[in-house]
Structure formats: structure tokens, C-alpha cells
């Protein structure tokens, strides 16, 4: 046995508590963000008049279509967040990709619901950072 409690010659790596905490934080934030996107998507699909109308916006899509985009992305981001919390390596990689798509979609949705969208964009940046700095082999 070595000083840190592992057997000599063991190939196990210790994970930094800070890195693990950031991953759990990112996973939890992904779940919350995903649930928020699902609610936002359902609201847009059922009653798209609650969002601001922007006829001169360059990314003009039907708000019902935006609702389906947010609903679909929200479910995927939430599921990836569960995988991150469970410690799945693929969850971090998929999470970065999905949260990046969420960031882009929310940027394009900005004129329709600016206050909530700015919050989600900030969360997405924090999630990407937390998932990108995580290293299993950190000491």
C-alpha cells in the first residue's frame, strides 16, 4: 500500500475534489437548464403569443418551430446532465456539444425573450467551462 491508500502498482487515478465538484455543478446546471428549456419550448408550442414578436430580426423562424427546438434541446441537455453527474466521460463531451448548440439557439432566440435568454447563455458558458476543465487524472 502506498501513502494515499492505493496499492503499489495500481493504475487507479485520484480525481481532484474541485474538478469533481465542478463536474457535478455543471451536470446539475445542465439539468436545470434543460428543464427550463423544456418549459420554454412547451410555452412556445402551446401559446407562442407570450413571446415578443420581432418582424425585422435576421433569424426569423416561426415561434412554434423555436418551441420544438428548445424542447428537443432541453431534453437532450438534461439527459446529458444526468450522465455527467453519474461520471460518464461521454456525458461531458456530449454535454459540451449540446450546451454549445443551446448557446447558439438561445443567442438566435434573444429578441423573443431577452431576460431569460441572457441567463441561459451565461449558464451555458459556465457549463462549458466547468466541463472543459475537468480532468480525471488531476492530482
VMD Tcl script that builds the backbone (N, CA, C; Angstrom):
set m [mol new atoms 417]
animate dup $m
set s [atomselect $m all]
$s set {name element resname resid chain x y z} {
  {N N UNK 1 A 0.840 -1.178 0.000}
  {CA C UNK 1 A 0.000 0.000 0.000}
  {C C UNK 1 A 0.885 1.242 0.000}
  {N N UNK 2 A 0.423 2.217 -0.712}
  {CA C UNK 2 A 1.155 3.477 -0.725}
  {C C UNK 2 A 0.532 4.429 0.287}
  {N N UNK 3 A 1.090 5.616 0.372}
  {CA C UNK 3 A 0.653 6.608 1.361}
  {C C UNK 3 A -0.798 7.022 1.137}
  {N N UNK 4 A -1.227 7.106 -0.130}
  {CA C UNK 4 A -2.585 7.588 -0.393}
  {C C UNK 4 A -3.640 6.486 -0.291}
  {N N UNK 5 A -3.271 5.296 0.156}
  {CA C UNK 5 A -4.241 4.234 0.375}
  {C C UNK 5 A -4.444 3.324 -0.823}
  {N N UNK 6 A -3.734 3.564 -1.924}
  {CA C UNK 6 A -3.864 2.708 -3.086}
  {C C UNK 6 A -2.749 1.676 -3.074}
  {N N UNK 7 A -3.001 0.551 -3.693}
  {CA C UNK 7 A -1.970 -0.482 -3.787}
  {C C UNK 7 A -0.843 -0.026 -4.694}
  {N N UNK 8 A 0.347 -0.454 -4.356}
  {CA C UNK 8 A 1.501 -0.131 -5.192}
  {C C UNK 8 A 1.281 -0.756 -6.565}
  {N N UNK 9 A 1.563 -0.025 -7.608}
  {CA C UNK 9 A 1.390 -0.521 -8.965}
  {C C UNK 9 A -0.033 -0.372 -9.477}
  {N N UNK 10 A -0.922 0.170 -8.689}
  {CA C UNK 10 A -2.309 0.357 -9.104}
  {C C UNK 10 A -2.376 1.436 -10.175}
  {N N UNK 11 A -3.242 1.226 -11.157}
  {CA C UNK 11 A -3.396 2.208 -12.232}
  {C C UNK 11 A -4.560 3.150 -11.981}
  {N N UNK 12 A -5.141 3.105 -10.793}
  {CA C UNK 12 A -6.252 3.999 -10.482}
  {C C UNK 12 A -5.728 5.429 -10.326}
  {N N UNK 13 A -6.546 6.370 -10.777}
  {CA C UNK 13 A -6.204 7.784 -10.655}
  {C C UNK 13 A -7.140 8.429 -9.647}
  {N N UNK 14 A -6.585 9.349 -8.877}
  {CA C UNK 14 A -7.421 10.127 -7.968}
  {C C UNK 14 A -7.981 11.314 -8.721}
  {N N UNK 15 A -9.220 11.629 -8.452}
  {CA C UNK 15 A -9.862 12.778 -9.079}
  {C C UNK 15 A -9.871 13.909 -8.074}
  {N N UNK 16 A -9.454 15.068 -8.519}
  {CA C UNK 16 A -9.446 16.245 -7.665}
  {C C UNK 16 A -10.869 16.543 -7.189}
  {N N UNK 17 A -11.038 16.808 -5.896}
  {CA C UNK 17 A -12.380 17.153 -5.404}
  {C C UNK 17 A -12.950 18.401 -6.074}
  {N N UNK 18 A -12.089 19.350 -6.398}
  {CA C UNK 18 A -12.550 20.565 -7.065}
  {C C UNK 18 A -13.057 20.234 -8.463}
  {N N UNK 19 A -12.306 19.419 -9.206}
  {CA C UNK 19 A -12.724 19.039 -10.557}
  {C C UNK 19 A -14.014 18.231 -10.516}
  {N N UNK 20 A -14.112 17.312 -9.575}
  {CA C UNK 20 A -15.334 16.516 -9.454}
  {C C UNK 20 A -16.514 17.404 -9.062}
  {N N UNK 21 A -16.275 18.360 -8.177}
  {CA C UNK 21 A -17.332 19.292 -7.783}
  {C C UNK 21 A -17.800 20.144 -8.943}
  {N N UNK 22 A -16.875 20.594 -9.786}
  {CA C UNK 22 A -17.249 21.374 -10.958}
  {C C UNK 22 A -18.078 20.546 -11.928}
  {N N UNK 23 A -17.726 19.271 -12.078}
  {CA C UNK 23 A -18.483 18.404 -12.975}
  {C C UNK 23 A -19.902 18.197 -12.450}
  {N N UNK 24 A -20.036 17.984 -11.153}
  {CA C UNK 24 A -21.372 17.822 -10.568}
  {C C UNK 24 A -22.168 19.113 -10.705}
  {N N UNK 25 A -21.508 20.250 -10.459}
  {CA C UNK 25 A -22.157 21.554 -10.637}
  {C C UNK 25 A -22.635 21.716 -12.079}
  {N N UNK 26 A -21.782 21.395 -13.035}
  {CA C UNK 26 A -22.153 21.525 -14.445}
  {C C UNK 26 A -23.315 20.598 -14.782}
  {N N UNK 27 A -23.278 19.362 -14.275}
  {CA C UNK 27 A -24.366 18.426 -14.532}
  {C C UNK 27 A -25.683 18.911 -13.955}
  {N N UNK 28 A -25.640 19.429 -12.729}
  {CA C UNK 28 A -26.855 19.949 -12.106}
  {C C UNK 28 A -27.380 21.166 -12.872}
  {N N UNK 29 A -26.475 22.037 -13.285}
  {CA C UNK 29 A -26.876 23.210 -14.048}
  {C C UNK 29 A -27.454 22.804 -15.406}
  {N N UNK 30 A -26.916 21.739 -15.996}
  {CA C UNK 30 A -27.456 21.237 -17.260}
  {C C UNK 30 A -28.880 20.723 -17.073}
  {N N UNK 31 A -29.124 20.039 -15.969}
  {CA C UNK 31 A -30.471 19.526 -15.709}
  {C C UNK 31 A -31.450 20.689 -15.532}
  {N N UNK 32 A -31.057 21.675 -14.732}
  {CA C UNK 32 A -31.926 22.838 -14.509}
  {C C UNK 32 A -32.142 23.593 -15.820}
  {N N UNK 33 A -31.082 23.793 -16.580}
  {CA C UNK 33 A -31.185 24.490 -17.858}
  {C C UNK 33 A -32.061 23.706 -18.834}
  {N N UNK 34 A -31.910 22.393 -18.844}
  {CA C UNK 34 A -32.728 21.552 -19.714}
  {C C UNK 34 A -34.199 21.623 -19.356}
  {N N UNK 35 A -34.509 21.602 -18.060}
  {CA C UNK 35 A -35.905 21.709 -17.626}
  {C C UNK 35 A -36.471 23.072 -18.015}
  {N N UNK 36 A -35.667 24.127 -17.827}
  {CA C UNK 36 A -36.107 25.467 -18.236}
  {C C UNK 36 A -36.374 25.545 -19.735}
  {N N UNK 37 A -35.511 24.924 -20.533}
  {CA C UNK 37 A -35.702 24.926 -21.986}
  {C C UNK 37 A -36.948 24.138 -22.378}
  {N N UNK 38 A -37.214 23.051 -21.663}
  {CA C UNK 38 A -38.431 22.284 -21.934}
  {C C UNK 38 A -39.667 23.140 -21.655}
  {N N UNK 39 A -39.680 23.840 -20.515}
  {CA C UNK 39 A -40.808 24.723 -20.200}
  {C C UNK 39 A -40.938 25.837 -21.234}
  {N N UNK 40 A -39.815 26.398 -21.630}
  {CA C UNK 40 A -39.819 27.457 -22.640}
  {C C UNK 40 A -40.350 26.905 -23.963}
  {N N UNK 41 A -39.928 25.716 -24.328}
  {CA C UNK 41 A -40.393 25.093 -25.564}
  {C C UNK 41 A -41.872 24.777 -25.537}
  {N N UNK 42 A -42.347 24.239 -24.415}
  {CA C UNK 42 A -43.775 23.932 -24.294}
  {C C UNK 42 A -44.597 25.207 -24.395}
  {N N UNK 43 A -44.137 26.281 -23.741}
  {CA C UNK 43 A -44.852 27.560 -23.806}
  {C C UNK 43 A -44.922 28.074 -25.237}
  {N N UNK 44 A -43.840 27.939 -25.984}
  {CA C UNK 44 A -43.825 28.425 -27.364}
  {C C UNK 44 A -44.684 27.559 -28.278}
  {N N UNK 45 A -44.740 26.264 -28.014}
  {CA C UNK 45 A -45.551 25.371 -28.849}
  {C C UNK 45 A -47.038 25.593 -28.575}
  {N N UNK 46 A -47.399 25.724 -27.299}
  {CA C UNK 46 A -48.815 25.843 -26.936}
  {C C UNK 46 A -49.358 27.245 -27.195}
  {N N UNK 47 A -48.606 28.271 -26.794}
  {CA C UNK 47 A -49.104 29.645 -26.900}
  {C C UNK 47 A -47.942 30.567 -27.235}
  {N N UNK 48 A -47.618 30.696 -28.502}
  {CA C UNK 48 A -46.448 31.480 -28.879}
  {C C UNK 48 A -46.680 32.987 -28.831}
  {N N UNK 49 A -47.887 33.438 -28.455}
  {CA C UNK 49 A -48.129 34.868 -28.327}
  {C C UNK 49 A -47.518 35.460 -27.062}
  {N N UNK 50 A -47.028 34.610 -26.144}
  {CA C UNK 50 A -46.434 35.144 -24.917}
  {C C UNK 50 A -45.046 35.726 -25.161}
  {N N UNK 51 A -44.453 35.398 -26.284}
  {CA C UNK 51 A -43.125 35.902 -26.612}
  {C C UNK 51 A -43.242 37.147 -27.491}
  {N N UNK 52 A -42.234 37.986 -27.429}
  {CA C UNK 52 A -42.228 39.215 -28.219}
  {C C UNK 52 A -42.102 38.886 -29.702}
  {N N UNK 53 A -42.797 39.644 -30.508}
  {CA C UNK 53 A -42.729 39.479 -31.949}
  {C C UNK 53 A -41.670 40.421 -32.503}
  {N N UNK 54 A -40.788 39.901 -33.328}
  {CA C UNK 54 A -39.701 40.710 -33.893}
  {C C UNK 54 A -39.676 40.529 -35.408}
  {N N UNK 55 A -40.450 41.310 -36.141}
  {CA C UNK 55 A -40.550 41.108 -37.592}
  {C C UNK 55 A -39.269 41.426 -38.354}
  {N N UNK 56 A -38.377 42.265 -37.815}
  {CA C UNK 56 A -37.169 42.651 -38.531}
  {C C UNK 56 A -35.938 41.858 -38.103}
  {N N UNK 57 A -36.117 40.804 -37.332}
  {CA C UNK 57 A -34.972 40.045 -36.841}
  {C C UNK 57 A -34.433 39.139 -37.944}
  {N N UNK 58 A -33.111 39.074 -38.062}
  {CA C UNK 58 A -32.497 38.332 -39.150}
  {C C UNK 58 A -32.737 36.819 -39.067}
  {N N UNK 59 A -32.862 36.284 -37.849}
  {CA C UNK 59 A -33.102 34.852 -37.669}
  {C C UNK 59 A -34.588 34.620 -37.420}
  {N N UNK 60 A -35.401 34.955 -38.396}
  {CA C UNK 60 A -36.851 34.875 -38.236}
  {C C UNK 60 A -37.329 33.447 -38.497}
  {N N UNK 61 A -37.718 32.769 -37.426}
  {CA C UNK 61 A -38.342 31.462 -37.510}
  {C C UNK 61 A -39.697 31.564 -36.845}
  {N N UNK 62 A -40.580 30.673 -37.200}
  {CA C UNK 62 A -41.862 30.588 -36.528}
  {C C UNK 62 A -41.617 30.233 -35.059}
  {N N UNK 63 A -42.303 30.898 -34.144}
  {CA C UNK 63 A -42.075 30.648 -32.718}
  {C C UNK 63 A -42.446 29.227 -32.310}
  {N N UNK 64 A -43.362 28.611 -33.013}
  {CA C UNK 64 A -43.668 27.212 -32.718}
  {C C UNK 64 A -42.458 26.339 -33.064}
  {N N UNK 65 A -41.786 26.653 -34.160}
  {CA C UNK 65 A -40.568 25.915 -34.517}
  {C C UNK 65 A -39.492 26.121 -33.448}
  {N N UNK 66 A -39.361 27.370 -32.965}
  {CA C UNK 66 A -38.412 27.634 -31.881}
  {C C UNK 66 A -38.779 26.819 -30.651}
  {N N UNK 67 A -40.084 26.694 -30.391}
  {CA C UNK 67 A -40.529 25.903 -29.252}
  {C C UNK 67 A -40.072 24.465 -29.351}
  {N N UNK 68 A -40.212 23.873 -30.526}
  {CA C UNK 68 A -39.767 22.483 -30.707}
  {C C UNK 68 A -38.251 22.354 -30.580}
  {N N UNK 69 A -37.532 23.347 -31.087}
  {CA C UNK 69 A -36.066 23.328 -30.965}
  {C C UNK 69 A -35.662 23.358 -29.493}
  {N N UNK 70 A -36.256 24.272 -28.722}
  {CA C UNK 70 A -35.919 24.374 -27.300}
  {C C UNK 70 A -36.365 23.130 -26.530}
  {N N UNK 71 A -37.510 22.591 -26.875}
  {CA C UNK 71 A -37.999 21.386 -26.212}
  {C C UNK 71 A -37.050 20.218 -26.447}
  {N N UNK 72 A -36.666 20.005 -27.688}
  {CA C UNK 72 A -35.764 18.911 -28.046}
  {C C UNK 72 A -34.391 19.084 -27.405}
  {N N UNK 73 A -33.823 20.284 -27.519}
  {CA C UNK 73 A -32.513 20.539 -26.914}
  {C C UNK 73 A -32.562 20.432 -25.398}
  {N N UNK 74 A -33.643 20.905 -24.796}
  {CA C UNK 74 A -33.777 20.831 -23.338}
  {C C UNK 74 A -33.759 19.409 -22.823}
  {N N UNK 75 A -34.460 18.521 -23.499}
  {CA C UNK 75 A -34.466 17.105 -23.093}
  {C C UNK 75 A -33.071 16.516 -23.233}
  {N N UNK 76 A -32.413 16.783 -24.354}
  {CA C UNK 76 A -31.072 16.234 -24.573}
  {C C UNK 76 A -30.053 16.786 -23.576}
  {N N UNK 77 A -30.113 18.081 -23.302}
  {CA C UNK 77 A -29.179 18.693 -22.351}
  {C C UNK 77 A -29.412 18.122 -20.951}
  {N N UNK 78 A -30.670 17.965 -20.560}
  {CA C UNK 78 A -30.981 17.388 -19.253}
  {C C UNK 78 A -30.472 15.967 -19.112}
  {N N UNK 79 A -30.652 15.154 -20.156}
  {CA C UNK 79 A -30.155 13.771 -20.117}
  {C C UNK 79 A -28.634 13.721 -20.073}
  {N N UNK 80 A -27.988 14.606 -20.822}
  {CA C UNK 80 A -26.526 14.668 -20.769}
  {C C UNK 80 A -26.066 15.112 -19.380}
  {N N UNK 81 A -26.821 16.004 -18.739}
  {CA C UNK 81 A -26.504 16.424 -17.379}
  {C C UNK 81 A -26.565 15.261 -16.401}
  {N N UNK 82 A -27.540 14.380 -16.569}
  {CA C UNK 82 A -27.611 13.178 -15.732}
  {C C UNK 82 A -26.381 12.300 -15.941}
  {N N UNK 83 A -25.947 12.168 -17.190}
  {CA C UNK 83 A -24.755 11.370 -17.484}
  {C C UNK 83 A -23.508 11.996 -16.853}
  {N N UNK 84 A -23.424 13.310 -16.868}
  {CA C UNK 84 A -22.279 13.994 -16.252}
  {C C UNK 84 A -22.260 13.733 -14.753}
  {N N UNK 85 A -23.408 13.848 -14.102}
  {CA C UNK 85 A -23.474 13.603 -12.663}
  {C C UNK 85 A -23.110 12.164 -12.328}
  {N N UNK 86 A -23.475 11.238 -13.196}
  {CA C UNK 86 A -23.131 9.824 -12.980}
  {C C UNK 86 A -21.662 9.528 -13.281}
  {N N UNK 87 A -20.931 10.510 -13.779}
  {CA C UNK 87 A -19.499 10.340 -14.018}
  {C C UNK 87 A -19.140 9.737 -15.361}
  {N N UNK 88 A -20.054 9.755 -16.291}
  {CA C UNK 88 A -19.789 9.201 -17.616}
  {C C UNK 88 A -18.935 10.170 -18.434}
  {N N UNK 89 A -17.819 9.688 -18.956}
  {CA C UNK 89 A -16.936 10.554 -19.746}
  {C C UNK 89 A -17.640 11.052 -21.005}
  {N N UNK 90 A -18.410 10.197 -21.652}
  {CA C UNK 90 A -19.107 10.610 -22.866}
  {C C UNK 90 A -20.120 11.720 -22.569}
  {N N UNK 91 A -20.641 11.756 -21.358}
  {CA C UNK 91 A -21.597 12.792 -20.978}
  {C C UNK 91 A -20.971 14.172 -21.018}
  {N N UNK 92 A -19.696 14.261 -20.616}
  {CA C UNK 92 A -19.011 15.557 -20.659}
  {C C UNK 92 A -18.820 16.029 -22.095}
  {N N UNK 93 A -18.414 15.132 -22.974}
  {CA C UNK 93 A -18.178 15.516 -24.371}
  {C C UNK 93 A -19.487 15.864 -25.077}
  {N N UNK 94 A -20.482 15.020 -24.903}
  {CA C UNK 94 A -21.791 15.297 -25.495}
  {C C UNK 94 A -22.381 16.555 -24.865}
  {N N UNK 95 A -22.160 16.728 -23.561}
  {CA C UNK 95 A -22.661 17.910 -22.868}
  {C C UNK 95 A -22.096 19.192 -23.442}
  {N N UNK 96 A -20.798 19.214 -23.701}
  {CA C UNK 96 A -20.185 20.406 -24.293}
  {C C UNK 96 A -20.811 20.698 -25.657}
  {N N UNK 97 A -21.006 19.671 -26.468}
  {CA C UNK 97 A -21.595 19.866 -27.798}
  {C C UNK 97 A -23.040 20.357 -27.704}
  {N N UNK 98 A -23.839 19.715 -26.852}
  {CA C UNK 98 A -25.243 20.106 -26.732}
  {C C UNK 98 A -25.412 21.482 -26.110}
  {N N UNK 99 A -24.611 21.787 -25.105}
  {CA C UNK 99 A -24.701 23.099 -24.477}
  {C C UNK 99 A -24.221 24.171 -25.455}
  {N N UNK 100 A -23.255 23.844 -26.293}
  {CA C UNK 100 A -22.844 24.776 -27.350}
  {C C UNK 100 A -23.993 25.055 -28.319}
  {N N UNK 101 A -24.739 24.006 -28.687}
  {CA C UNK 101 A -25.915 24.203 -29.540}
  {C C UNK 101 A -26.982 25.025 -28.823}
  {N N UNK 102 A -27.149 24.770 -27.533}
  {CA C UNK 102 A -28.103 25.539 -26.735}
  {C C UNK 102 A -27.711 27.012 -26.700}
  {N N UNK 103 A -26.423 27.278 -26.549}
  {CA C UNK 103 A -25.938 28.654 -26.532}
  {C C UNK 103 A -26.262 29.359 -27.847}
  {N N UNK 104 A -26.028 28.675 -28.954}
  {CA C UNK 104 A -26.312 29.258 -30.272}
  {C C UNK 104 A -27.814 29.472 -30.452}
  {N N UNK 105 A -28.615 28.474 -30.089}
  {CA C UNK 105 A -30.069 28.597 -30.229}
  {C C UNK 105 A -30.610 29.735 -29.378}
  {N N UNK 106 A -30.091 29.875 -28.161}
  {CA C UNK 106 A -30.567 30.957 -27.300}
  {C C UNK 106 A -30.111 32.320 -27.796}
  {N N UNK 107 A -28.927 32.393 -28.377}
  {CA C UNK 107 A -28.487 33.654 -28.970}
  {C C UNK 107 A -29.437 34.068 -30.089}
  {N N UNK 108 A -29.842 33.109 -30.899}
  {CA C UNK 108 A -30.755 33.400 -32.003}
  {C C UNK 108 A -32.168 33.714 -31.502}
  {N N UNK 109 A -32.522 33.245 -30.308}
  {CA C UNK 109 A -33.834 33.475 -29.715}
  {C C UNK 109 A -33.870 34.746 -28.874}
  {N N UNK 110 A -32.736 35.409 -28.743}
  {CA C UNK 110 A -32.574 36.560 -27.850}
  {C C UNK 110 A -33.665 37.628 -27.959}
  {N N UNK 111 A -34.088 38.073 -29.134}
  {CA C UNK 111 A -35.095 39.141 -29.200}
  {C C UNK 111 A -36.483 38.729 -28.692}
  {N N UNK 112 A -36.756 37.433 -28.651}
  {CA C UNK 112 A -38.085 36.973 -28.259}
  {C C UNK 112 A -38.286 36.933 -26.745}
  {N N UNK 113 A -37.224 36.693 -25.998}
  {CA C UNK 113 A -37.330 36.616 -24.537}
  {C C UNK 113 A -35.960 36.943 -23.945}
  {N N UNK 114 A -35.532 38.211 -24.009}
  {CA C UNK 114 A -34.147 38.569 -23.691}
  {C C UNK 114 A -33.704 38.284 -22.264}
  {N N UNK 115 A -34.537 38.517 -21.271}
  {CA C UNK 115 A -34.074 38.346 -19.888}
  {C C UNK 115 A -33.721 36.890 -19.578}
  {N N UNK 116 A -34.593 35.982 -19.918}
  {CA C UNK 116 A -34.334 34.567 -19.648}
  {C C UNK 116 A -33.209 34.059 -20.543}
  {N N UNK 117 A -33.172 34.497 -21.776}
  {CA C UNK 117 A -32.162 34.032 -22.717}
  {C C UNK 117 A -30.759 34.437 -22.281}
  {N N UNK 118 A -30.606 35.629 -21.738}
  {CA C UNK 118 A -29.287 36.061 -21.257}
  {C C UNK 118 A -28.836 35.190 -20.088}
  {N N UNK 119 A -29.757 34.834 -19.206}
  {CA C UNK 119 A -29.426 33.942 -18.094}
  {C C UNK 119 A -28.968 32.585 -18.621}
  {N N UNK 120 A -29.682 32.038 -19.579}
  {CA C UNK 120 A -29.336 30.727 -20.136}
  {C C UNK 120 A -27.989 30.788 -20.854}
  {N N UNK 121 A -27.720 31.859 -21.579}
  {CA C UNK 121 A -26.425 31.987 -22.258}
  {C C UNK 121 A -25.298 32.016 -21.232}
  {N N UNK 122 A -25.473 32.752 -20.136}
  {CA C UNK 122 A -24.450 32.790 -19.082}
  {C C UNK 122 A -24.262 31.407 -18.458}
  {N N UNK 123 A -25.362 30.701 -18.192}
  {CA C UNK 123 A -25.265 29.333 -17.651}
  {C C UNK 123 A -24.531 28.422 -18.628}
  {N N UNK 124 A -24.855 28.547 -19.926}
  {CA C UNK 124 A -24.213 27.688 -20.923}
  {C C UNK 124 A -22.703 27.905 -20.957}
  {N N UNK 125 A -22.275 29.158 -20.857}
  {CA C UNK 125 A -20.831 29.445 -20.827}
  {C C UNK 125 A -20.197 28.817 -19.587}
  {N N UNK 126 A -20.847 28.941 -18.423}
  {CA C UNK 126 A -20.323 28.350 -17.182}
  {C C UNK 126 A -20.270 26.827 -17.276}
  {N N UNK 127 A -21.267 26.219 -17.886}
  {CA C UNK 127 A -21.290 24.761 -18.039}
  {C C UNK 127 A -20.157 24.304 -18.942}
  {N N UNK 128 A -20.002 24.958 -20.071}
  {CA C UNK 128 A -18.928 24.568 -20.999}
  {C C UNK 128 A -17.574 24.688 -20.311}
  {N N UNK 129 A -17.371 25.767 -19.566}
  {CA C UNK 129 A -16.102 25.937 -18.851}
  {C C UNK 129 A -15.897 24.814 -17.842}
  {N N UNK 130 A -16.908 24.531 -17.034}
  {CA C UNK 130 A -16.778 23.504 -15.992}
  {C C UNK 130 A -16.516 22.129 -16.596}
  {N N UNK 131 A -17.165 21.812 -17.708}
  {CA C UNK 131 A -16.945 20.509 -18.337}
  {C C UNK 131 A -15.592 20.444 -19.038}
  {N N UNK 132 A -15.127 21.571 -19.562}
  {CA C UNK 132 A -13.860 21.592 -20.289}
  {C C UNK 132 A -12.653 21.503 -19.364}
  {N N UNK 133 A -12.737 22.020 -18.143}
  {CA C UNK 133 A -11.588 21.991 -17.248}
  {C C UNK 133 A -11.497 20.705 -16.442}
  {N N UNK 134 A -12.510 19.863 -16.490}
  {CA C UNK 134 A -12.499 18.620 -15.718}
  {C C UNK 134 A -11.477 17.668 -16.290}
  {N N UNK 135 A -10.632 17.109 -15.412}
  {CA C UNK 135 A -9.641 16.111 -15.800}
  {C C UNK 135 A -9.675 15.001 -14.762}
  {N N UNK 136 A -9.890 13.769 -15.217}
  {CA C UNK 136 A -9.935 12.645 -14.271}
  {C C UNK 136 A -8.601 12.390 -13.617}
  {N N UNK 137 A -7.515 12.667 -14.331}
  {CA C UNK 137 A -6.201 12.351 -13.787}
  {C C UNK 137 A -5.589 13.501 -12.996}
  {N N UNK 138 A -6.411 14.493 -12.623}
  {CA C UNK 138 A -5.886 15.602 -11.816}
  {C C UNK 138 A -5.511 15.089 -10.439}
  {N N UNK 139 A -4.433 15.605 -9.918}
  {CA C UNK 139 A -3.980 15.135 -8.608}
  {C C UNK 139 A -4.633 15.898 -7.488}
}
mol reanalyze $m
mol bondsrecalc $m
mol representation Tube
mol addrep $m
